[in-house]
Amino acid sequence: MKSESIKIPIKILVFLTIVASTFGCKDIKNQTTTLEVIDNYRHYYPVLRGQKLDIIFDIKNTGEHPFIMTDLLISCGCIVNKKSSINSIPPGAERRLVLTYDSAKNIGLAEHIIDVYGNLANAEKIELVFDTHVVPEAAYTRDYEEIYLERREKEGNLKGMTEGEENNKGYYMEKDF
């Protein structure tokens, strides 16, 4: 008898909690917003095959509602998303999408597209686009395993950690020319 009297108030409490949470929350998915990508369609300076390139996109929420990212599709497995803070962007705020491009598996012109999905007003996604030329060393084109072994030996490179690497020089835009 005692256990039955306890079960009824718990059921009522659970029901009231569900009802309150349903009516108390705004439907964020139906609130669309707009984004502005600063310096999209970038052309990075050439890199040697096997070097890594840091790609940082500044994205600003220009709408009235928060942006909630639902998916991030990257065109190549050679791009890694490590330090991104773009899961959500409040109205008027700006966030950075930080990617690392590994050129070990490419030679020549490498163009990549990153699709960002979320509650966008004007489209289902925004495209972030960049390209770079990956050049092999002049005398010999090393394969992926050789690049990996060389990079593993180089992990203790104190100079590169303090002064930066020559492959992260920035980018330029079409309008610069």
N, C-alpha and C positions, 0 to 999 in steps of 0.2 A: 504494500500500500504506500509506503513511504517513497519508493523508487518511482512509482507512477506519478505522484504529485510533483516530483522534481523534473520529470521528462516533459511535461506539458509546458512549464515556464521556459525551459530551454528551447523548445520548438518555437514558441512565440517570440523569444528573443532573437533567434536566428532569422525568422521571417521578417521581423521589424528591421533588422540590420540590412537585409537584402533590399527591402523596399526603400529604406533611407538612402542607401548608397546608389541605387538606381536613379532616384529623383534628385539627389544632391549633386551629381556630377554633370558637367557640361559634355556634350558630344564633340570632342576635339577633332575627330576624323572628318566631320562635316564642316569644320571651320578651315577654309582654305586661305593660303597666303602666297606671297610672291617672294622670289629670291633674286639677288643680284650677285653675279660672280665677277670678282674683280680680276681683270686681265685673263680672260678665258682665251682659248685658241693660241697657246704659247708655243714658241719655237726655242728650245733650249740649245745651247752651244754643244758641239760634238763632244762625245765622251769616248774613251778607249773601251774596247770590249772587256767586260769583267768589272768595270767600275760601277758604283752605285750612285744614284742621283736622287737628291731630296726634292720632292714635288710638294709645294704648299699652296693650296687654293684658299683664299679668303672669301667667305660666302656671307652675305649680309641679308637678313630678313627685312624686306622693304614693305611687308604687309602689316595688317592690324592684328593678326593672330599668330600664335607660336607655330613654328615649323617643326613637325615631327617626322624624322626620317624613318621610312619603313624598310628600305633596302638600298644597298650600295653594290652595283654590279661593275666589276672591273674587267676590261677586255683582255687582260693577259695575266697569267700566273706569275709573271716577273714583277708585278707591282704588289707591294705589301702595304696594308693600312695598319699602322702601329699606334700612333698617338692622336687619333682623331677625337675631337670634342664636338662633333657635329650631330650627335644623336637627337638633339633638339636645339632650336635657336629661338629665343624670345623675340617679340616684335621690336624692330629697331636695332637689334644686337647683331654682332658679327662673330663668326666662329671660323676656326681654321681646320681644314681637312689636310692632314699630313700623311703623305704617301712616300714610299721609297721604291724607286725603279732600279732593278738589277739588270744590267745590260749584258750579262754573261751569255744569254741565249739568243741574242740578236746581232745582226750585222747589217749595215746600211741604214736607210731611213726607217725609223720605228715610230709610228703614230699610234697613240693610245687614247681610248675614250673611257671615261668613268661616268656611269649613269647613276644619278641620285634620285631616288623615288621618295615621295612623301605627300603631304597634303598641299599640293600645289594648285593654284587657281587657274593658270593659263595652259598648263600642259600636264601630262602624266609623269614627266621626268625632266631633269635638266642634264645636259651633257657637259662634262668638263673634258677639254681636249688639249693634248700637248703632243709634241713630237721632238725628236732629237736624231742626230746621225750617230750611229755606233760604228766606230772605225776600228779595224783590227790593227795590231802592231804591224809595222812595215815588212819585216822579214819573214814572219811565221804566224800563221793563224792557229792559236792554241784551241784545244777542245775544252769542253766544260769541266772535265775532271782536273785538267792542268790548272785552270783558273781557280777552281775550288781549293786545290792543294796550296797554291801560291797565296791565296787569301787567308787560309788557315795559318800559314807560317807568319803572315804579316799582322795577325791580330794584335800583337804587342807593339804596334807602330805608334810610339808616343808622339812623334812629330805630326802625324796626320790627325791625332786626337786633339792636339793643342792648337795647331795652325790651320787646320782644315785641309781638305783634299782639293786637288786641282779640278776635279770634275763637278764641283758645285759652284759655278760662276754666275748663276742666274739665268735669265731668259730675256728674250726680246719680242716685240710685237710687230705685226705687219705695218702698223701706222708709223713706226720708227724710221721707215725707209722711204 
